[in-house]
Amino acid sequence: MSEQKQLRWAVLGTGVIANQMAQALQSMGRTLDAVGNRTYEKAAAFAEKYGVRKVYGDYHQMFSDPNIDIIYLTTPHNTHMAYLEQALSQGKHVLCEKSITLNSGELDRAVKLAQDHGVVLAEAMTIYHMPLYRTLRQRVASGELGRVNLIQLNFGSFKDYDMKNRFFSRQLAGGAMLDIGVYALSLARLFLESNPNEVSSFVRKAPTGVDESAVLSMSNREGQLVSAALSLHSKQPKRAVISCEKGYIEIMEYPRADEAVIVNAETGAAETVRAGRAADALAYELEDMEQAVRGGGDMLLPYTKDVMALMTALRREWGVVYPEEEV
Protein backbone atom coordinates (compact mmCIF):
# COMPACT_ATOMS: atom_id res chain seq x y z
CA MET A 1 0.00 0.00 0.00
CA SER A 2 1.42 3.41 -0.97
CA GLU A 3 1.89 6.06 1.68
CA GLN A 4 -0.56 8.95 1.81
CA LYS A 5 0.59 12.17 0.21
CA GLN A 6 1.68 14.66 2.86
CA LEU A 7 -0.63 17.64 2.95
CA ARG A 8 1.02 21.02 2.52
CA TRP A 9 0.22 23.90 4.88
CA ALA A 10 0.51 27.68 4.57
CA VAL A 11 -0.17 30.13 7.38
CA LEU A 12 -1.40 33.70 7.02
CA GLY A 13 -0.09 35.84 9.86
CA THR A 14 2.97 35.63 12.12
CA GLY A 15 1.52 36.25 15.57
CA VAL A 16 1.21 34.03 18.64
CA ILE A 17 -1.10 31.45 17.05
CA ALA A 18 1.03 31.22 13.90
CA ASN A 19 4.07 30.53 16.07
CA GLN A 20 2.19 27.85 17.98
CA MET A 21 1.03 26.32 14.71
CA ALA A 22 4.59 26.11 13.36
CA GLN A 23 5.74 24.56 16.64
CA ALA A 24 2.87 22.05 16.49
CA LEU A 25 3.94 20.92 13.03
CA GLN A 26 7.50 20.54 14.29
CA SER A 27 6.22 18.36 17.14
CA MET A 28 4.60 16.19 14.45
CA GLY A 29 7.92 15.88 12.63
CA ARG A 30 6.76 18.30 9.92
CA THR A 31 7.77 21.68 8.54
CA LEU A 32 5.41 24.46 7.56
CA ASP A 33 5.44 24.86 3.77
CA ALA A 34 4.70 28.57 3.35
CA VAL A 35 4.00 31.79 5.23
CA GLY A 36 2.49 35.12 4.28
CA ASN A 37 2.05 38.37 6.15
CA ARG A 38 1.14 41.95 5.30
CA THR A 39 4.70 42.86 6.32
CA TYR A 40 7.17 40.83 4.27
CA GLU A 41 10.01 41.33 6.76
CA LYS A 42 7.97 39.68 9.53
CA ALA A 43 7.14 36.75 7.26
CA ALA A 44 10.82 36.35 6.32
CA ALA A 45 11.90 36.39 9.97
CA PHE A 46 9.19 33.85 10.82
CA ALA A 47 10.35 31.61 7.97
CA GLU A 48 13.94 31.72 9.13
CA LYS A 49 12.91 30.87 12.69
CA TYR A 50 10.93 27.78 11.70
CA GLY A 51 12.64 26.68 8.49
CA VAL A 52 9.60 27.53 6.36
CA ARG A 53 10.25 26.74 2.72
CA LYS A 54 8.45 29.62 1.04
CA VAL A 55 7.78 33.27 1.87
CA TYR A 56 5.28 35.14 -0.28
CA GLY A 57 6.26 38.59 -1.47
CA ASP A 58 2.52 39.23 -1.74
CA TYR A 59 0.57 37.14 0.75
CA HIS A 60 -2.41 36.96 -1.64
CA GLN A 61 -0.35 34.53 -3.71
CA MET A 62 -0.95 31.76 -1.19
CA PHE A 63 -4.63 31.59 -2.15
CA SER A 64 -3.76 30.41 -5.67
CA ASP A 65 -0.50 28.55 -4.96
CA PRO A 66 -0.89 25.06 -6.51
CA ASN A 67 1.65 23.69 -4.02
CA ILE A 68 -0.54 24.46 -0.99
CA ASP A 69 -3.43 22.28 0.20
CA ILE A 70 -4.54 23.88 3.50
CA ILE A 71 -4.35 27.49 4.71
CA TYR A 72 -4.47 28.40 8.38
CA LEU A 73 -5.86 31.92 8.84
CA THR A 74 -4.53 33.46 12.07
CA THR A 75 -5.35 37.12 11.38
CA PRO A 76 -7.87 39.22 13.38
CA HIS A 77 -11.41 37.95 12.96
CA ASN A 78 -12.70 41.07 11.20
CA THR A 79 -10.37 40.14 8.29
CA HIS A 80 -11.46 36.51 8.02
CA MET A 81 -14.31 36.77 5.54
CA ALA A 82 -12.29 38.52 2.84
CA TYR A 83 -9.56 35.89 3.12
CA LEU A 84 -12.04 33.01 3.29
CA GLU A 85 -13.64 34.14 0.05
CA GLN A 86 -10.27 34.22 -1.71
CA ALA A 87 -9.00 30.91 -0.32
CA LEU A 88 -12.17 28.84 -0.66
CA SER A 89 -12.96 30.09 -4.16
CA GLN A 90 -9.49 28.95 -5.26
CA GLY A 91 -10.06 25.46 -3.90
CA LYS A 92 -8.06 25.69 -0.69
CA HIS A 93 -9.07 23.90 2.49
CA VAL A 94 -9.16 26.43 5.34
CA LEU A 95 -8.66 26.16 9.09
CA CYS A 96 -9.62 29.56 10.49
CA GLU A 97 -8.97 31.03 13.92
CA LYS A 98 -11.93 31.81 16.11
CA SER A 99 -14.17 33.54 15.73
CA ILE A 100 -14.39 32.13 12.24
CA THR A 101 -16.45 35.09 10.96
CA LEU A 102 -18.15 38.15 12.42
CA ASN A 103 -21.69 36.83 12.07
CA SER A 104 -23.91 34.06 10.75
CA GLY A 105 -24.46 35.73 7.40
CA GLU A 106 -20.74 35.70 6.69
CA LEU A 107 -20.42 32.12 7.87
CA ASP A 108 -23.30 30.97 5.66
CA ARG A 109 -21.56 32.51 2.64
CA ALA A 110 -18.26 30.85 3.56
CA VAL A 111 -19.92 27.45 4.04
CA LYS A 112 -21.61 27.78 0.63
CA LEU A 113 -18.27 28.60 -1.00
CA ALA A 114 -16.64 25.57 0.63
CA GLN A 115 -19.46 23.32 -0.56
CA ASP A 116 -19.36 24.74 -4.09
CA HIS A 117 -15.61 24.13 -4.37
CA GLY A 118 -15.52 20.79 -2.55
CA VAL A 119 -13.17 21.85 0.24
CA VAL A 120 -13.13 21.66 4.03
CA LEU A 121 -13.84 24.76 6.10
CA ALA A 122 -13.33 24.62 9.86
CA GLU A 123 -12.89 26.84 12.90
CA ALA A 124 -9.77 26.32 14.99
CA MET A 125 -11.72 25.70 18.20
CA THR A 126 -9.38 23.78 20.53
CA ILE A 127 -12.25 22.45 22.63
CA TYR A 128 -13.56 20.41 19.70
CA HIS A 129 -10.23 18.59 19.30
CA MET A 130 -8.78 18.02 22.77
CA PRO A 131 -8.73 14.31 23.68
CA LEU A 132 -10.17 15.13 27.10
CA TYR A 133 -13.47 16.21 25.61
CA ARG A 134 -13.79 13.06 23.55
CA THR A 135 -13.32 11.09 26.77
CA LEU A 136 -15.83 13.20 28.72
CA ARG A 137 -18.45 13.00 25.99
CA GLN A 138 -18.09 9.22 25.97
CA ARG A 139 -18.58 9.14 29.74
CA VAL A 140 -21.72 11.27 29.47
CA ALA A 141 -23.04 9.23 26.53
CA SER A 142 -22.60 6.01 28.53
CA GLY A 143 -25.34 7.19 30.91
CA GLU A 144 -23.28 6.72 34.07
CA LEU A 145 -23.77 10.37 35.07
CA GLY A 146 -27.36 10.61 33.92
CA ARG A 147 -28.71 13.45 31.85
CA VAL A 148 -26.90 16.80 31.52
CA ASN A 149 -29.13 19.37 33.21
CA LEU A 150 -27.04 22.50 33.72
CA ILE A 151 -23.76 23.90 32.41
CA GLN A 152 -22.03 26.81 34.18
CA LEU A 153 -19.16 28.68 32.54
CA ASN A 154 -16.78 31.46 33.53
CA PHE A 155 -14.11 33.18 31.45
CA GLY A 156 -12.66 36.53 32.40
CA SER A 157 -9.44 38.46 32.12
CA PHE A 158 -8.49 41.97 33.16
CA LYS A 159 -7.49 44.14 30.23
CA ASP A 160 -6.51 47.77 30.83
CA TYR A 161 -8.97 50.26 29.40
CA ASP A 162 -6.89 51.06 26.34
CA MET A 163 -9.48 51.75 23.68
CA LYS A 164 -6.89 51.31 20.91
CA ASN A 165 -6.25 47.72 22.06
CA ARG A 166 -7.88 45.12 19.80
CA PHE A 167 -9.94 43.80 22.73
CA PHE A 168 -11.92 47.04 22.94
CA SER A 169 -11.53 48.39 19.40
CA ARG A 170 -14.73 48.48 17.37
CA GLN A 171 -12.67 48.78 14.18
CA LEU A 172 -10.95 45.48 15.03
CA ALA A 173 -14.20 43.72 16.03
CA GLY A 174 -13.31 43.74 19.70
CA GLY A 175 -15.48 42.64 22.60
CA ALA A 176 -15.85 39.73 24.97
CA MET A 177 -18.29 37.69 22.89
CA LEU A 178 -16.17 37.03 19.80
CA ASP A 179 -12.91 36.81 21.75
CA ILE A 180 -13.76 34.64 24.77
CA GLY A 181 -17.49 33.97 24.64
CA VAL A 182 -16.91 31.72 21.65
CA TYR A 183 -15.01 29.31 23.90
CA ALA A 184 -17.74 29.18 26.54
CA LEU A 185 -20.55 28.68 24.04
CA SER A 186 -18.57 26.07 22.10
CA LEU A 187 -18.03 24.01 25.23
CA ALA A 188 -21.69 24.26 26.15
CA ARG A 189 -22.80 23.22 22.67
CA LEU A 190 -20.57 20.16 22.85
CA PHE A 191 -22.59 18.74 25.76
CA LEU A 192 -26.09 19.97 24.86
CA GLU A 193 -28.63 17.90 22.97
CA SER A 194 -29.58 20.92 20.86
CA ASN A 195 -28.70 24.59 20.52
CA PRO A 196 -30.35 26.96 23.03
CA ASN A 197 -33.52 28.54 21.65
CA GLU A 198 -34.25 30.83 24.62
CA VAL A 199 -31.59 33.35 25.65
CA SER A 200 -31.54 36.26 28.09
CA SER A 201 -28.58 38.44 28.94
CA PHE A 202 -27.10 41.48 30.63
CA VAL A 203 -24.25 43.37 29.02
CA ARG A 204 -21.85 46.12 30.06
CA LYS A 205 -20.17 47.98 27.23
CA ALA A 206 -16.75 49.57 26.93
CA PRO A 207 -16.59 53.27 25.97
CA THR A 208 -16.08 52.18 22.33
CA GLY A 209 -19.47 50.45 22.34
CA VAL A 210 -18.24 46.86 22.21
CA ASP A 211 -19.27 44.33 24.84
CA GLU A 212 -16.84 44.42 27.75
CA SER A 213 -18.68 42.01 30.09
CA ALA A 214 -21.82 39.92 29.86
CA VAL A 215 -23.90 37.41 31.79
CA LEU A 216 -25.93 34.90 29.76
CA SER A 217 -28.75 32.52 30.65
CA MET A 218 -29.94 29.99 28.07
CA SER A 219 -32.26 27.02 27.64
CA ASN A 220 -32.84 24.57 24.81
CA ARG A 221 -35.88 22.55 23.72
CA GLU A 222 -34.88 19.71 26.04
CA GLY A 223 -34.84 22.05 29.05
CA GLN A 224 -31.08 21.95 29.53
CA LEU A 225 -29.81 25.20 31.06
CA VAL A 226 -26.61 27.18 30.51
CA SER A 227 -25.24 30.13 32.45
CA ALA A 228 -22.10 32.00 31.42
CA ALA A 229 -20.22 35.00 32.83
CA LEU A 230 -17.74 36.68 30.48
CA SER A 231 -15.49 39.68 30.97
CA LEU A 232 -12.53 41.49 29.46
CA HIS A 233 -12.23 43.79 32.49
CA SER A 234 -12.63 41.41 35.46
CA LYS A 235 -10.42 38.44 36.21
CA GLN A 236 -12.20 35.09 36.50
CA PRO A 237 -11.09 31.47 36.34
CA LYS A 238 -11.63 29.63 33.08
CA ARG A 239 -13.97 27.20 34.83
CA ALA A 240 -16.72 24.94 33.52
CA VAL A 241 -19.12 22.76 35.52
CA ILE A 242 -21.32 20.25 33.70
CA SER A 243 -24.03 19.21 36.15
CA CYS A 244 -25.76 15.88 35.56
CA GLU A 245 -28.35 13.85 37.47
CA LYS A 246 -25.79 11.56 39.14
CA GLY A 247 -22.75 13.81 39.40
CA TYR A 248 -20.89 16.71 37.91
CA ILE A 249 -17.78 17.38 35.85
CA GLU A 250 -15.50 20.29 36.76
CA ILE A 251 -12.96 21.54 34.22
CA MET A 252 -10.41 24.29 34.80
CA GLU A 253 -8.61 26.14 32.00
CA TYR A 254 -11.18 24.61 29.68
CA PRO A 255 -10.07 26.04 26.30
CA ARG A 256 -7.09 23.65 26.27
CA ALA A 257 -7.92 21.34 29.16
CA ASP A 258 -6.24 17.97 29.62
CA GLU A 259 -7.72 17.19 33.04
CA ALA A 260 -11.18 17.15 34.63
CA VAL A 261 -12.71 16.01 37.92
CA ILE A 262 -15.87 13.91 37.98
CA VAL A 263 -17.72 13.95 41.31
CA ASN A 264 -20.22 11.22 42.17
CA ALA A 265 -23.37 12.86 43.59
CA GLU A 266 -24.24 9.93 45.84
CA THR A 267 -20.86 9.13 47.39
CA GLY A 268 -18.99 12.42 46.91
CA ALA A 269 -16.07 10.48 45.47
CA ALA A 270 -13.93 12.52 43.09
CA GLU A 271 -12.25 10.95 40.07
CA THR A 272 -9.58 12.79 38.11
CA VAL A 273 -9.75 12.14 34.38
CA ARG A 274 -6.73 12.93 32.20
CA ALA A 275 -6.39 12.73 28.43
CA GLY A 276 -4.01 14.38 25.99
CA ARG A 277 -1.75 17.32 26.75
CA ALA A 278 -2.63 21.01 26.84
CA ALA A 279 0.69 21.77 25.15
CA ASP A 280 -0.39 19.74 22.11
CA ALA A 281 -3.69 21.58 21.55
CA LEU A 282 -2.80 22.88 18.09
CA ALA A 283 -1.33 19.56 17.01
CA TYR A 284 -4.71 17.90 17.72
CA GLU A 285 -6.44 20.55 15.57
CA LEU A 286 -4.01 20.08 12.69
CA GLU A 287 -4.30 16.29 12.83
CA ASP A 288 -8.11 16.43 12.83
CA MET A 289 -8.10 18.91 9.97
CA GLU A 290 -5.91 16.63 7.88
CA GLN A 291 -8.19 13.69 8.62
CA ALA A 292 -11.19 15.79 7.54
CA VAL A 293 -9.45 16.79 4.29
CA ARG A 294 -8.79 13.11 3.62
CA GLY A 295 -12.44 12.34 4.27
CA GLY A 296 -12.16 10.67 7.65
CA GLY A 297 -12.57 13.39 10.24
CA ASP A 298 -15.24 15.67 11.68
CA MET A 299 -14.46 19.33 12.43
CA LEU A 300 -17.95 19.88 13.94
CA LEU A 301 -18.88 22.72 11.60
CA PRO A 302 -22.61 22.41 12.52
CA TYR A 303 -21.66 23.26 16.13
CA THR A 304 -19.62 26.22 14.87
CA LYS A 305 -22.72 27.44 13.02
CA ASP A 306 -24.89 27.01 16.14
CA VAL A 307 -22.46 29.01 18.28
CA MET A 308 -22.20 31.74 15.66
CA ALA A 309 -26.01 31.97 15.54
CA LEU A 310 -26.09 32.60 19.30
CA MET A 311 -23.31 35.19 19.20
CA THR A 312 -24.90 37.00 16.25
CA ALA A 313 -28.29 37.19 17.95
CA LEU A 314 -26.79 38.44 21.22
CA ARG A 315 -24.73 41.17 19.58
CA ARG A 316 -27.76 42.26 17.56
CA GLU A 317 -29.79 42.50 20.77
CA TRP A 318 -27.02 44.54 22.41
CA GLY A 319 -26.57 46.85 19.44
CA VAL A 320 -22.90 45.89 19.07
CA VAL A 321 -22.23 46.40 15.37
CA TYR A 322 -18.86 46.46 13.60
CA PRO A 323 -17.97 48.67 10.62
CA GLU A 324 -18.03 45.68 8.24
CA GLU A 325 -21.65 45.00 9.25
CA GLU A 326 -22.97 48.51 8.63
CA VAL A 327 -25.08 49.07 5.54
C-alpha positions as CSV (number, residue, x, y, z in Angstrom):
1,M,0.0,0.0,0.0
2,S,1.4,3.4,-1.0
3,E,1.9,6.1,1.7
4,Q,-0.6,9.0,1.8
5,K,0.6,12.2,0.2
6,Q,1.7,14.7,2.9
7,L,-0.6,17.6,2.9
8,R,1.0,21.0,2.5
9,W,0.2,23.9,4.9
10,A,0.5,27.7,4.6
11,V,-0.2,30.1,7.4
12,L,-1.4,33.7,7.0
13,G,-0.1,35.8,9.9
14,T,3.0,35.6,12.1
15,G,1.5,36.2,15.6
16,V,1.2,34.0,18.6
17,I,-1.1,31.5,17.0
18,A,1.0,31.2,13.9
19,N,4.1,30.5,16.1
20,Q,2.2,27.8,18.0
21,M,1.0,26.3,14.7
22,A,4.6,26.1,13.4
23,Q,5.7,24.6,16.6
24,A,2.9,22.1,16.5
25,L,3.9,20.9,13.0
26,Q,7.5,20.5,14.3
27,S,6.2,18.4,17.1
28,M,4.6,16.2,14.4
29,G,7.9,15.9,12.6
30,R,6.8,18.3,9.9
31,T,7.8,21.7,8.5
32,L,5.4,24.5,7.6
33,D,5.4,24.9,3.8
34,A,4.7,28.6,3.4
35,V,4.0,31.8,5.2
36,G,2.5,35.1,4.3
37,N,2.0,38.4,6.1
38,R,1.1,41.9,5.3
39,T,4.7,42.9,6.3
40,Y,7.2,40.8,4.3
41,E,10.0,41.3,6.8
42,K,8.0,39.7,9.5
43,A,7.1,36.8,7.3
44,A,10.8,36.3,6.3
45,A,11.9,36.4,10.0
46,F,9.2,33.8,10.8
47,A,10.3,31.6,8.0
48,E,13.9,31.7,9.1
49,K,12.9,30.9,12.7
50,Y,10.9,27.8,11.7
51,G,12.6,26.7,8.5
52,V,9.6,27.5,6.4
53,R,10.3,26.7,2.7
54,K,8.4,29.6,1.0
55,V,7.8,33.3,1.9
56,Y,5.3,35.1,-0.3
57,G,6.3,38.6,-1.5
58,D,2.5,39.2,-1.7
59,Y,0.6,37.1,0.8
60,H,-2.4,37.0,-1.6
61,Q,-0.3,34.5,-3.7
62,M,-1.0,31.8,-1.2
63,F,-4.6,31.6,-2.2
64,S,-3.8,30.4,-5.7
65,D,-0.5,28.5,-5.0
66,P,-0.9,25.1,-6.5
67,N,1.7,23.7,-4.0
68,I,-0.5,24.5,-1.0
69,D,-3.4,22.3,0.2
70,I,-4.5,23.9,3.5
71,I,-4.4,27.5,4.7
72,Y,-4.5,28.4,8.4
73,L,-5.9,31.9,8.8
74,T,-4.5,33.5,12.1
75,T,-5.3,37.1,11.4
76,P,-7.9,39.2,13.4
77,H,-11.4,37.9,13.0
78,N,-12.7,41.1,11.2
79,T,-10.4,40.1,8.3
80,H,-11.5,36.5,8.0
81,M,-14.3,36.8,5.5
82,A,-12.3,38.5,2.8
83,Y,-9.6,35.9,3.1
84,L,-12.0,33.0,3.3
85,E,-13.6,34.1,0.1
86,Q,-10.3,34.2,-1.7
87,A,-9.0,30.9,-0.3
88,L,-12.2,28.8,-0.7
89,S,-13.0,30.1,-4.2
90,Q,-9.5,29.0,-5.3
91,G,-10.1,25.5,-3.9
92,K,-8.1,25.7,-0.7
93,H,-9.1,23.9,2.5
94,V,-9.2,26.4,5.3
95,L,-8.7,26.2,9.1
96,C,-9.6,29.6,10.5
97,E,-9.0,31.0,13.9
98,K,-11.9,31.8,16.1
99,S,-14.2,33.5,15.7
100,I,-14.4,32.1,12.2
101,T,-16.5,35.1,11.0
102,L,-18.2,38.2,12.4
103,N,-21.7,36.8,12.1
104,S,-23.9,34.1,10.7
105,G,-24.5,35.7,7.4
106,E,-20.7,35.7,6.7
107,L,-20.4,32.1,7.9
108,D,-23.3,31.0,5.7
109,R,-21.6,32.5,2.6
110,A,-18.3,30.9,3.6
111,V,-19.9,27.5,4.0
112,K,-21.6,27.8,0.6
113,L,-18.3,28.6,-1.0
114,A,-16.6,25.6,0.6
115,Q,-19.5,23.3,-0.6
116,D,-19.4,24.7,-4.1
117,H,-15.6,24.1,-4.4
118,G,-15.5,20.8,-2.6
119,V,-13.2,21.9,0.2
120,V,-13.1,21.7,4.0
121,L,-13.8,24.8,6.1
122,A,-13.3,24.6,9.9
123,E,-12.9,26.8,12.9
124,A,-9.8,26.3,15.0
125,M,-11.7,25.7,18.2
126,T,-9.4,23.8,20.5
127,I,-12.3,22.4,22.6
128,Y,-13.6,20.4,19.7
129,H,-10.2,18.6,19.3
130,M,-8.8,18.0,22.8
131,P,-8.7,14.3,23.7
132,L,-10.2,15.1,27.1
133,Y,-13.5,16.2,25.6
134,R,-13.8,13.1,23.6
135,T,-13.3,11.1,26.8
136,L,-15.8,13.2,28.7
137,R,-18.5,13.0,26.0
138,Q,-18.1,9.2,26.0
139,R,-18.6,9.1,29.7
140,V,-21.7,11.3,29.5
141,A,-23.0,9.2,26.5
142,S,-22.6,6.0,28.5
143,G,-25.3,7.2,30.9
144,E,-23.3,6.7,34.1
145,L,-23.8,10.4,35.1
146,G,-27.4,10.6,33.9
147,R,-28.7,13.5,31.8
148,V,-26.9,16.8,31.5
149,N,-29.1,19.4,33.2
150,L,-27.0,22.5,33.7
151,I,-23.8,23.9,32.4
152,Q,-22.0,26.8,34.2
153,L,-19.2,28.7,32.5
154,N,-16.8,31.5,33.5
155,F,-14.1,33.2,31.5
156,G,-12.7,36.5,32.4
157,S,-9.4,38.5,32.1
158,F,-8.5,42.0,33.2
159,K,-7.5,44.1,30.2
160,D,-6.5,47.8,30.8
161,Y,-9.0,50.3,29.4
162,D,-6.9,51.1,26.3
163,M,-9.5,51.8,23.7
164,K,-6.9,51.3,20.9
165,N,-6.3,47.7,22.1
166,R,-7.9,45.1,19.8
167,F,-9.9,43.8,22.7
168,F,-11.9,47.0,22.9
169,S,-11.5,48.4,19.4
170,R,-14.7,48.5,17.4
171,Q,-12.7,48.8,14.2
172,L,-10.9,45.5,15.0
173,A,-14.2,43.7,16.0
174,G,-13.3,43.7,19.7
175,G,-15.5,42.6,22.6
176,A,-15.8,39.7,25.0
177,M,-18.3,37.7,22.9
178,L,-16.2,37.0,19.8
179,D,-12.9,36.8,21.7
180,I,-13.8,34.6,24.8
181,G,-17.5,34.0,24.6
182,V,-16.9,31.7,21.6
183,Y,-15.0,29.3,23.9
184,A,-17.7,29.2,26.5
185,L,-20.5,28.7,24.0
186,S,-18.6,26.1,22.1
187,L,-18.0,24.0,25.2
188,A,-21.7,24.3,26.2
189,R,-22.8,23.2,22.7
190,L,-20.6,20.2,22.8
191,F,-22.6,18.7,25.8
192,L,-26.1,20.0,24.9
193,E,-28.6,17.9,23.0
194,S,-29.6,20.9,20.9
195,N,-28.7,24.6,20.5
196,P,-30.3,27.0,23.0
197,N,-33.5,28.5,21.7
198,E,-34.2,30.8,24.6
199,V,-31.6,33.4,25.7
200,S,-31.5,36.3,28.1
201,S,-28.6,38.4,28.9
202,F,-27.1,41.5,30.6
203,V,-24.3,43.4,29.0
204,R,-21.9,46.1,30.1
205,K,-20.2,48.0,27.2
206,A,-16.8,49.6,26.9
207,P,-16.6,53.3,26.0
208,T,-16.1,52.2,22.3
209,G,-19.5,50.4,22.3
210,V,-18.2,46.9,22.2
211,D,-19.3,44.3,24.8
212,E,-16.8,44.4,27.8
213,S,-18.7,42.0,30.1
214,A,-21.8,39.9,29.9
215,V,-23.9,37.4,31.8
216,L,-25.9,34.9,29.8
217,S,-28.8,32.5,30.6
218,M,-29.9,30.0,28.1
219,S,-32.3,27.0,27.6
220,N,-32.8,24.6,24.8
221,R,-35.9,22.6,23.7
222,E,-34.9,19.7,26.0
223,G,-34.8,22.1,29.0
224,Q,-31.1,22.0,29.5
225,L,-29.8,25.2,31.1
226,V,-26.6,27.2,30.5
227,S,-25.2,30.1,32.5
228,A,-22.1,32.0,31.4
229,A,-20.2,35.0,32.8
230,L,-17.7,36.7,30.5
231,S,-15.5,39.7,31.0
232,L,-12.5,41.5,29.5
233,H,-12.2,43.8,32.5
234,S,-12.6,41.4,35.5
235,K,-10.4,38.4,36.2
236,Q,-12.2,35.1,36.5
237,P,-11.1,31.5,36.3
238,K,-11.6,29.6,33.1
239,R,-14.0,27.2,34.8
240,A,-16.7,24.9,33.5
241,V,-19.1,22.8,35.5
242,I,-21.3,20.3,33.7
243,S,-24.0,19.2,36.1
244,C,-25.8,15.9,35.6
245,E,-28.3,13.9,37.5
246,K,-25.8,11.6,39.1
247,G,-22.7,13.8,39.4
248,Y,-20.9,16.7,37.9
249,I,-17.8,17.4,35.9
250,E,-15.5,20.3,36.8
251,I,-13.0,21.5,34.2
252,M,-10.4,24.3,34.8
253,E,-8.6,26.1,32.0
254,Y,-11.2,24.6,29.7
255,P,-10.1,26.0,26.3
256,R,-7.1,23.7,26.3
257,A,-7.9,21.3,29.2
258,D,-6.2,18.0,29.6
259,E,-7.7,17.2,33.0
260,A,-11.2,17.1,34.6
261,V,-12.7,16.0,37.9
262,I,-15.9,13.9,38.0
263,V,-17.7,13.9,41.3
264,N,-20.2,11.2,42.2
265,A,-23.4,12.9,43.6
266,E,-24.2,9.9,45.8
267,T,-20.9,9.1,47.4
268,G,-19.0,12.4,46.9
269,A,-16.1,10.5,45.5
270,A,-13.9,12.5,43.1
271,E,-12.2,10.9,40.1
272,T,-9.6,12.8,38.1
273,V,-9.7,12.1,34.4
274,R,-6.7,12.9,32.2
275,A,-6.4,12.7,28.4
276,G,-4.0,14.4,26.0
277,R,-1.8,17.3,26.8
278,A,-2.6,21.0,26.8
279,A,0.7,21.8,25.1
280,D,-0.4,19.7,22.1
281,A,-3.7,21.6,21.5
282,L,-2.8,22.9,18.1
283,A,-1.3,19.6,17.0
284,Y,-4.7,17.9,17.7
285,E,-6.4,20.6,15.6
286,L,-4.0,20.1,12.7
287,E,-4.3,16.3,12.8
288,D,-8.1,16.4,12.8
289,M,-8.1,18.9,10.0
290,E,-5.9,16.6,7.9
291,Q,-8.2,13.7,8.6
292,A,-11.2,15.8,7.5
293,V,-9.4,16.8,4.3
294,R,-8.8,13.1,3.6
295,G,-12.4,12.3,4.3
296,G,-12.2,10.7,7.6
297,G,-12.6,13.4,10.2
298,D,-15.2,15.7,11.7
299,M,-14.5,19.3,12.4
300,L,-17.9,19.9,13.9
301,L,-18.9,22.7,11.6
302,P,-22.6,22.4,12.5
303,Y,-21.7,23.3,16.1
304,T,-19.6,26.2,14.9
305,K,-22.7,27.4,13.0
306,D,-24.9,27.0,16.1
307,V,-22.5,29.0,18.3
308,M,-22.2,31.7,15.7
309,A,-26.0,32.0,15.5
310,L,-26.1,32.6,19.3
311,M,-23.3,35.2,19.2
312,T,-24.9,37.0,16.3
313,A,-28.3,37.2,18.0
314,L,-26.8,38.4,21.2
315,R,-24.7,41.2,19.6
316,R,-27.8,42.3,17.6
317,E,-29.8,42.5,20.8
318,W,-27.0,44.5,22.4
319,G,-26.6,46.9,19.4
320,V,-22.9,45.9,19.1
321,V,-22.2,46.4,15.4
322,Y,-18.9,46.5,13.6
323,P,-18.0,48.7,10.6
324,E,-18.0,45.7,8.2
325,E,-21.7,45.0,9.3
326,E,-23.0,48.5,8.6
327,V,-25.1,49.1,5.5
